[in-house]
């Protein structure tokens, strides 16, 4: 639940992101006909992207991503998370 699923048009670089539901399912509706890179993103998880996927308007396609644990980069964290993780300083 709450994993970002992203479709990026290869030509225009237009990006559409949605969040997965409680079962990990997602739907990106209304994409125009184009070739896309489809990927999933979450802090601490990674999966191989589906690249060069040709999608026609109103076409229904399913992908299953195998998520694996990955290192977390500081740039992935929200400010709140960084404040909770970093040690307190006197300054």
C-alpha positions in Angstrom: 0.0 0.0 0.0 1.2 3.5 -0.8 3.8 2.7 -3.3 4.2 5.2 -6.2 3.6 3.8 -9.6 4.8 6.0 -12.4 4.3 6.1 -16.2 6.6 8.5 -18.2 6.0 9.2 -21.9 9.3 8.6 -23.7 8.7 11.5 -26.1 7.3 14.3 -24.0 8.7 13.2 -20.6 5.2 13.8 -19.2 5.0 11.8 -16.0 1.9 10.5 -14.2 2.1 9.0 -10.7 -0.5 7.1 -8.7 -0.4 5.3 -5.3 -1.1 1.6 -4.9 -4.0 0.5 -2.8 -4.1 -1.9 0.2 -3.4 -4.9 -2.1 -0.6 -3.2 -4.0 -2.8 -2.7 -7.0 -2.8 0.5 -9.0 -4.5 2.0 -12.1 -3.1 4.8 -14.2 -6.1 5.9 -16.3 -6.5 8.2 -19.2 -3.0 7.8 -20.7 -2.8 9.0 -24.3 -1.4 6.7 -27.0 2.4 6.7 -26.6 5.4 4.6 -25.5 6.0 4.7 -21.8 8.5 3.6 -19.1 6.5 2.1 -16.2 8.1 1.9 -12.8 7.3 1.7 -9.1 9.0 3.7 -6.4 9.1 3.6 -2.7 11.6 4.4 0.0 13.7 1.4 0.8 12.3 -0.7 -2.1 13.3 -1.1 -5.7 12.0 -3.0 -8.8 13.1 -3.2 -12.4 11.2 -0.7 -14.7 9.2 -1.9 -17.7 10.7 0.2 -20.5 9.4 1.0 -24.0 5.8 -0.1 -23.3 3.5 0.9 -26.2 0.1 1.8 -24.8 -2.9 2.8 -26.9 -5.7 5.0 -25.6 -8.1 3.0 -23.4 -5.9 -0.1 -23.5 -5.7 -2.1 -20.3 -2.3 -3.6 -19.4 -1.1 -5.3 -16.2 2.4 -5.4 -14.8 3.6 -7.2 -11.7 6.7 -5.8 -10.0 8.9 -7.8 -7.8 9.9 -5.5 -5.0 13.3 -5.9 -3.3 14.8 -4.2 -0.4 17.3 -1.4 -1.2 19.5 1.1 0.5 17.7 4.4 1.4 19.3 7.5 0.1 19.0 10.7 2.1 17.5 12.5 -0.9 14.5 10.1 -0.7 13.5 11.1 2.8 11.1 13.9 3.7 12.4 16.6 6.0 10.4 15.2 8.9 12.0 11.7 8.5 15.5 13.3 8.3 14.8 15.2 11.6 13.7 12.0 13.3 16.7 10.0 12.0 19.6 12.5 12.4 21.1 13.0 15.9 20.2 16.1 17.9 22.9 18.8 17.8 23.5 21.9 20.0 23.3 24.3 17.1 
